[in-house]
Amino acid sequence: MTAKTLLGAAAALTALTAGAQAEPIRIAINEWTGQHISAHIAGALFEELGHEIEFVTAGAVPQIAAMMEGGIHFQPEFWTNNTGDFYDDAVASGDILVIGDLGLEPQEGWIYPPYMEELCPGLPSYEALYDCAQAFAAADTFPNGRLITYPADWGTRSSDLVELLDLPFRPVPGGSEGAMLAELQGALAAEQPLLMMMWQPHWVFAEVEMNWVEWDSAHGECDEADQTRGEACGFQQASVAKIASASFQSDFADAYALADLMNLTNDVQNALILEVDQNGRDVEEVVAEWMEANADTWQPWVTAVQ
């Protein structure tokens, strides 16, 4: 190979690398505040490496398709039990890369206010819901109880469980996280019936007392699709993963390495969510404040990959 050929190949490689780096890192934005916090912290970290950032709003399932096509590069807070086989197949094929756990300790299930235990003896056991569904009823669901579920594009796990166990409840999808929380706060203020699918970490559990419906012990991992009354494990508990498109690792190797080091705890996220949802502050402002106050936490991650 001649020197001219070598110079040409080097120039082509440089141009290709520059082109990849000139592309912004596209980070998924989902519908809940906690994920907004995680996404913006990730964006701030990547900016420390000199990358341009673009946030892309996408639902739980559509974001997987977008990542497979390279339209989204990184999702820092993916709840692994919310999209079914589509996600598993994408991981198995190598189209989606699992970088590791974010560090959050999640819980999902049905919650209710403590005062409902007087109206529904037998709680927190799910078995009590068969006998006192009317205590949770609304005018449009009577005689069935009313169950507020996740927004429609988050999946149908609660609805599937109601059908599978033949529970006398009507699932009603929440329009958004904000709408669900507004209904929760309204019910608590008036001491009205409430049964709702919910998750933590979330600021609400630092502000109000809520109880969780309890299920039968699972034999191993809970299989949500294979349950019967008397052997109902409820919901498989998620892990919260950092996932990426295959192109993220090849095009943004330093950002990929930084994403591997990124870690958030429930306490950190809950405090920041509280600032946004309760104190009305912008996500960007809250994250910038956290970055400034916690350089001793994240700076070693950045330094390690520079």
N, C-alpha and C positions, 0 to 999 in steps of 0.2 A: 504494500500500500504506500503510495507516495505521500510526501509531506503535505501536498495540496489537498489530497483526499482526506488525510487525517484532520487537517484544519477545517475542511468542509463538514466532516462528521461531528467535530467538536462544536462547531457553530450551530449545527442543527440541533444537537443535544441541548446546548445552552438556550436556544430559542424555545424548544419544547418545555424545558424546565421553567423558564421565565413565564411562558404562557400559562402553565398550570398554577404557578404562584400568583399570577395576576388575577386569576379567578377568585372571587370571594369565597370564603368558607360559609356554606349555607347550613344554618342550624334550625332544626325543627322547633316550632312553637305549637304547643297543644292548648287545651281549653282551660287549664287550671293554673292558679297563681304560683303554686309551688314549682311547677315545671317552668314557668316564666323565669322564676328566680334562678333555677339551675341553668337554663339556657343563656341568660344574660351574664351569669358568672363565667360560663364557658366562653362566651364571646369576649368578655373582658380579658380573660387569660390568653386567648389567641391573639388579641390585639397587642398584648405585651410582647408577642413574638413578631409583630409587624404585619400581621395578616389583616385583610379587609374582611368584614363580617356582614352577612345578610341573614335576616331572620325570615323563615318561611312558615306561615300558618298552615297546619295540616292536622287532620284527625288521626286517631290512633291507627286505623287500618290504612287510610290513604298514604300516610307518611312512609309506610313500608314499601309500597309500590314506587313512590318518589325516590326513595333511597336506592332501590334496585336499579333505577334508571339513571342515578347520579344527580337527580334534581335536588336532593338533600344529602349533605355529607355526614352530619352528626346529630344525634339525639342523646342528650346527657341523662335523661330521666325517663327510661322506657320501662313501664310496668309489664313484666313478662307474661302475665296471665290474662291479658286483656284482648288478644287478637287471634288466638287459636292456631290452627295448622298453617295458615298463610305465613306467619312469622317463622314457625319452626322449619317450614320448607325453604324459606329464604336463607336461613342460617345454614341449613344442611347443604344448600347449593353453593354457598360461599358468596352469595350476593349481598348478604348482611354480615358484618363482622361484630362479634360481641367482644368489647374491649375489657369489660369487667364490671363489678358492682359499683354503684355510686357511693354507697355507704349508708343510705337511709335504711331504717328498719320498719317496713310497712305492715299495715294491717288493713284488711278490707272485710266488710260485712254489713249487717243491718244494725242500726242504732235506734234508740228510743229514749225519751226523757224518763228519769226515775219515777215521776208521778204516775206513769202508765202501769207500774207494777201493782198499784192499788186497783186499777180498772181491769187488769188482766193477770189474775193470780196464776202462778206457775212460771212467769217470766223470771229469769232470762232464758229458760229453755224454749226452743222453737216449738216444742209440742204444745205449749200454751196457746200458740197462735191459731190452732185449729178450733179451740173452744171459745176464744174471745175476739174473733175477727171483727165483730160488730163494734167493739170498743175503739177500733182504728178506722171505722167507716166514715165516709163523707157522703154528702147528699147524692153525688153522682156515682158512688160505688156500692151503696147499701144494697144488700146485707153484707157484701164482701168488704173486707178491710182495704184501705188505700195504702199502697207501698210506693214511695217515691224512689225511682231507680235512676241510674246514670243517664245522661243525655243519650239520645238514640245512636249517635255515631261512636259511642264508647263501647258498644256491644250490648248483648241481651242476656247477660249472665243471671241477673235477678229474675227476669221473666222466665227464663228457662228453668230455674230452680222452682219457682211457683208452680209451673206446669208439671214438672217432674214429680213433685211431692204432693200435688193436688191440694195446695194450700188455698183457703178461701179468701184470696186477696186479688185485687186488680192492680197490676203494675202501671205506674204513670211516669213516663220519662221526664226528668228534669230538663228544662231548656238549656241550662248552662250551670256551671258551678255557682255563679252568682245567684241565679234563680233558686237553686236548691238551698243555699244558705239563707236567702231572704225568707223562704218558707220555713226553714228550721227556726230562725229567730222569731218569726211571727207566731209560730205555734207555741214556743216557749213562753213568750210574753203573755199569751192568752191562756196558757195551760191547755192547749188543744191536743188532740191525738196526733201522734207522729210516729211513723216507721219509715226509715230512710236508709238506702244504701250509702255507705260513706267509707272514707279511707283516712288513714293517718300515715305519715305526719300531716298535721293540719292545725292551724292556729285555733280552730274552734274548740279543741279539747283543752286548751289552756284558759279558755274564757268561760265555758259552761260545762256542767256535768251531764254526761250522756252515758248510757249503758249499752252494752253489746249483746245481741242475741247469741246464745250459746248453742252449739251443735253437738252431735255425737262424735266421739273420738274417731278419727280416721285410722284405717289400717294401712299405714304407710302414708303416701302422698294422697291428698284428697282428690278423687276423680269426680269432678263436678257433673259429668254426664252419666254417672252410674251411682245413683243414690235412691234409697227408698226410705219411707218413714220408719224410724227405729234404727236406721243405719245411714243417717244423713250427716255428712261432714260439712255441709254448707259451701264454703268457698276455699279453693286452693289459694294459699297465701303467696303473694308475689315476691319475687326479688326485684330490685330496681337496678336495671342494667344501663350501662353506657354502650350504645350501639352506633355503628357507622357503615357507610357505603364502602364497597371494596376500593373505590377510587380515592377515598379519604386517606387511606394508609399510603397509597402510592404517590399521590399528588401533594400531600401535606404531612410529610413524615414527622416533622417536629411537633406539629399540632396534635397528631395522633399520639405521639409519645407523651405529650402534656395531658391529653385526655385520659390516658392510662393512669396518671398520677392524681388527677382531680378527685377529691373526696369531699362529701358533704354529710353532716349528721342531721338527725331530726331537730336537735336544739337550734342549730344554725338556721335551718330552713324555716322552722316555726317562727322564730323571732323576726325574720325578714318578711314572711308572709303577713304577720301581724301588722307590720308597718304599712304594707301595701293595702291590705283588705280592710283593716280597721281604722288606720290613721290617714288613709286616703293619699298616700304618697306614691309617686311614680316608681315603677320597678327600676328604671335606669338610675334614678337618684339613690334609691336604697342600696342597690348593688355597688354603685360607685363609693358610697359611704363605707360599706362593708370592706371593699377592696382596700381602701385607704387605711382603715383601722386594723386590718388583719394581714398586712404584708408578710408578717412572720409566718403565717400559715401557707400562703400561696407562692411567695417568692422562691422558696427552695424548689418547688415544682418547675417553675420557669427556668431557674438557673440550671437545673439538672439536664434540660434538653437543649439549651442554647449552645 
